[in-house]
């Protein structure tokens, strides 16, 4: 299984840089980059924090897929 994210898409909608999102959720910019590339699976808290920033659900931002 692989985790797909829509973080980059949502950042574009909100005209937000990785650094800004990272500051809002309390992680490093590199963490956001790794999430967007599928190299890192977020903790449940981080997933909820990111969803809250974009006023959406965790299910909208993250999806497990059979790859």
N, C-alpha and C positions, 0 to 999 in steps of 0.2 A: 504494500500500500504506500501511496505517496500523498503528501499533504500539499494541496494547491491553495494558493492565497490570492486574494484580490486587493491586497494592501496597496500595491503600486497604482492600480486603477483608481482606488479611492483617494490616494494622495493627489493624483492628477485632477480629480474632480474638485478637490478642496484647495488646489494649487498650493500644496504643502511639500516641503522638502523632508527628506529622511531625517535630517538633524532636528527639525521642529517636532516631528512625530516622536522621535526618540526622547526628547526633553519632556514632552507631555506625558509619556508613559513611564519615564524613569529608567531608560536603558541607553546603551551607546548606539550611535548611528550605525555602526557595523552590525549590530544585532538586527536592526530593521532591514538592512541589506541582505543579511543571511536569510531572514524570514521570507523576503520577496523572492529569493532565488531557490527556496525550498531546501536550504542547507541546514535549517534549524527549526525544530518544532517548539512553539511557544508553550509556556506554562499556561494553565487554565486562567490564572489571574491576568497574565499579560494579554492573552487573547481577549478577555473581557474588557480590559483597559483600552485596547486598540479599538474594539468595536464601539465602546462608549465615546471615544474621540470623534468617530465618524457617525455617531447616532444611528447605528445599525446593529445587527445581531452577529454573534460569533459564526453562526451557520452561513450567513451571507459572505463573510470574509474568508472563511476557511472551509475546505472540502477535502475529505479523504477520497482517493480514487484508486482503482486497481490499475497498476501500470506494469 
